[in-house]
Amino acid sequence: MDKLLQYGRELLKLELQEAQKLPNRLGKDFVEACQLILSNKGKVVVSGIGKSGHIGKKIAASLASTGSPAFFMHPSEALHGDLGMITKNDVAILISYSGRAKEFNFILPILSAMSVPVIAITGGLDSPLAKSARAVLDISIEQEACPMGLAPTSSSTNTLLMGDALAIAVMRARGFKEEDFARSHPAGSLGAKLLNHVKDVMRQGDLVPKIPHTATVFDAMLELSRTGVGLVAICQDNNKIAGVFTDGDLRRLLLKNGTLQDSISSVMTSPGFQIPESWKAVEALKSFNDHNITAAPVVNSAGELVGALNIHDLHQAGIS
């Protein structure tokens, strides 16, 4: 067990050692690479083979999810038809530690003929790839963490880090915000929080608990039981809310010897807390927590009752 811990720690130290050299290598070529992506009117085409290809897929995915449309193209598939997916408006990121991947020997002349600029991520600064590129991102290392110096380890880590630096630098330059990120991650928890509005998750129609202002406490109790929202909205004839009455209000009223025949307008909370349908759902959740409540009626811009929302509706929508 001690040996295994030693091996793991040695690898991590070596990779971190090599990675620490990267920040000082960023210069005009890094800026050029970022500017090529920022001014790009098409897509970013990422390509690499072997371990470089696996990391290239991640780099393409990172670019795509942070505001730079991108896709990965396998070099072998590119040579058998997929080059047709590249247009003159695109930018290519080609990854090869040596810079001598034979597939790129066929791809580079075609990209040059199409005037597609190339960003090279490579350790071979004098390689054919580096010489053909508009911008060269240096990921060179002195030592792989593999004890035999064979398996890409330090070089793979450097490639990944350089790709992340490129994607995030461009993202920040674009002014990319959380809402933009959420649009490309709509199924995740961030998407649920930032994309959903109250009107998207509220209860509507017959599921909205409401009674007229002329009703009694008994009517409110029936409506509370029917909908299970936790409150009932008391509405005027124009569908505007006169007040609210909760299941907690009902319990407190009965404990104070109130009756079910009491007029609801005499015991309701007026006007009661209301949520605009235009709010983001996450704002509604914060408001619930701030006011220590679990439900509220929802109103439109005219102040009319259009829905109801409770904390369980928010949790079911993935907002917590």
N, C-alpha and C positions, 0 to 999 in steps of 0.2 A: 504493500500500500504506500509506504514512504517513497518508493521508486516512482510510482505512478504520479504522486503529487509533485515530485521533483521534475519529471518529464513535462507535466503540464505547466508548471511555473517557468521552466526554462523556455518553453515555446512562447508563452505570453510575453516574457521579458524581451526576447529577441524581436518579436513582431512589433512591440511597442517602441523598441529602440529604433527600428527602421522607420516606423510611422512618424516618429518625432522629427524626422528630417524634412517631412513634406511641407510644413508651413513656410519655411524659408525658400522653398523652390517656386512658390507662387509669384508670378511676375507678369510681364506684358503678355506672355502667351496665354496665361489663365484669363486675363482681361479680354484678350482677343476671342478666346473660346466662348466666354460669357456673352460678348457682344454679338457674335455670330448667331447664337441661339436666340438672343433677345430680338434681333432684327429679322430673324427667320420668318418667312411668310408661309412656309410649308410645315413639314414635320421634321423631327430629329430622328434619324435612322441610326440605330446602334447595332454594331456587329462585332463579333469576336468568336473564336473557336476554342473548344476545350473549356478549362476553368474560366478563361476570359469571357467565353460566351455565357456561362452561367451568371457571372457577375454583370455582364452586359445587360442581361434580362432585368436584373434588379435596377440597374441605372436607368434603363428605359422606363421601367415602372415608376421610379421615383420622379423622373422628369414629367411623365404624364400626369401624375397625381398632384404635382405642384405648379401646374400652369403652362407646361411646355409640351404640347402634343408630341408623342414619341412612340416608336415601336421597335422591337428587336427583329433583326433579320439574320438568319444563320448564313454564314458565308457560302456553304455548299449549296444551300437552296437558292441563294442569290445568283449563283452561276448556272442554275437550271430553271430560270424563269422569274425568280422573285425580284431581280433587278428592275423589272418592269414596274414595281411598286414605287420606285424612286423617281421624283420629278426634279426639274431644275430649280424649284423653289426650296428644296430640302437642304438640310445640313447633315453630314455623316460624322458619327463618332466611331472610329475604328480602334479596337483594343487588341494589342498583341505585345506581350512583354518584350520579346526579342525584336519585334517590328518586322519580322521576316516570314510571317505566315504566308504560305504559298498561294492561298486563295486570294489574298489581297493583291498579289501580283497581277491578277486578271481584273480585279474590281477597280483598282486605283486609276488605270487609264480611262475606264468608262466614266468614272465620276469626274475626272478631269475634263473629258470631252463634253460633259453635260454642265460644266462650271459649278459643280456641287462642291462647296468647301468642305474640307476634311479636318476634323479635330482628332489628333492621335493621342491615345493614352498608352504610353510605352516606356520601357526602360532602355530601349535601343535608340539612343539619340542620333546615331549616324546610320540608322537603318533606312531602307527604301520607304517604309511607312512614314518615318519622321521627316524625310526629305520631301515627301509629297504633300505634307500637311500644312495648313494655314496656321495652326496652333498646335504646339506639342506640350503635353502635360507629362512631366517627368515623374515616373514611379519607380525609378531604378533603386536597387538595393545592393548592399554588400554581402548579405548572407540570408539564405532561406532558413527558416526555423526548422525545416526538416533536417535531421542529422546527416542524411545522405546528400542533402542539397538538391534533391530531385523533385519532391512534391511541392507545387506552388503553395506557399504559406505566407511568408512576408510579402511577396510580390502581389498575391491575391488580395491581402489586406490593404496594401497601398492602393490597388486599383479601386477597391470598394470605397475607400476613404476619398480618393480623388473624385470619383463619380458623385459622391454625396456632396462634396464641397462645391462642385459645379452646379448641381441641381438646386441646392439651397441658396447659393449666391444669386443665381438667376431668379429664384422665387422671391427673394427679398428685394431684388432690383425691380421686379414687376409690381411690388406692393401687394403681393398675394396675401389674402386674409383668411381667417378661419372659415368664413362663409364660403369662400372659393374652394377651399380644401374639402369642405363638407359636401359640395355639389358632386365631387368625384368619389365620395365615400358615403352615398346616401343610406346604405344599409347598416352602417356602423353607429355606435352610440353618439359620436360627434355629429353625424348627419342628423340623427333624431333630434339632438339638442338645438342645432343651428338652423335647420331647414323647416321644422314643423312650427306652425303657428297655432294659436288657440283654436281657430276655426277648423283646423285640420284634425284635431283630436277631441273636440267637444261633442257632447250629446246633442242631438237635434230632434225636431219633430215631437212625437209622442213620448220620447224618452226625457223630455225636459219637464221637470216638476213645476207646475204653476197653478195658481188658483186666483179668482177675482178678489178684489179688495173687499167685496161684500160677504166673503165666505166666513166660515167659523173655524175654530181650532180643530173640530172633528174633520172637516174637509182637508185641512192641512195634514192631519195624521194619516188619512187615507192616501193622500198624494205622496207623503214621505214613504209609506209602506210600498206603494206601487212602483216607485222609481228606484228607491235605494240610493239616491245620490247623497243624502245627508242634509238636504235643505229643500225648501220650496220657495219659489219667487211669488210674491203677491203683486199682481199686475192691475194697473188702471185700465180703463176701457180702450185707451190708445196703445196698449201693450208696453207701456213704460212701467218700470218697476217702482212700486210704492215702498216696498220693503222686503225683508227676507225673514224666514222662520226656520230654525234648524231643529233636528231631533233632540239636541241638547236643550234648546229653548222649551221644547215640549216637556221634557223631564222636569226641568226647573219649575215650569208653570204648575204642573200637577203636584209637585212637592209643596208649593205655596198655596195649595187648595184652589187653584184655578179649575175651570171646568172646560169640557169639550164643546160646550155651547157658547163659550166666550167668542166675541167678534175677533177675527184674526187681526184686524187693523188696530185693535187696542193693545195687542201683545207683541206685534212684530217689531223687528229692528228696522228703523227707517233712516236713510234709504237702504242701508246695508252695503256690504262690500260687493263690488261688481268688477268684472274683468272685460276689457275690450277684446273683441274677436281678432283684432289686428296684432295683438301682442304675440311675441314668440312664446312657444310653450314653456321654454326654460324661464322666461320672465314670470309666467304664471306660477311656476313651482317656487321660485324665489319669494314671490309675494305671499304664497300660502305659508311658507316657513316664517317670513317676517311678521305676519299677522297671526300666526299660530292657529290657522284654520285649515280645513281639509276640503272645502267645496265652495263654489261661488257661481252665481248666474253670469251668463255672458251676454254682453250687449253690443250692438252695432254702433256706427258713428252717430246715429240719431238718438241713441240711448234706449233703443227698443230691445226687448228680450229676444235673443236668437238661439240661445243654447245654454247648456250647463256643463260644468266641469268639476270633477273631484280629483283628489290626488291619485286614486287608483287608475283613473284614465291616463294620467301622465306616466305612471310607472309601466302600464301596459304598452304604451307607445315607446318605451325605452328611454324615457327621460327621468333621470334620478340624480 
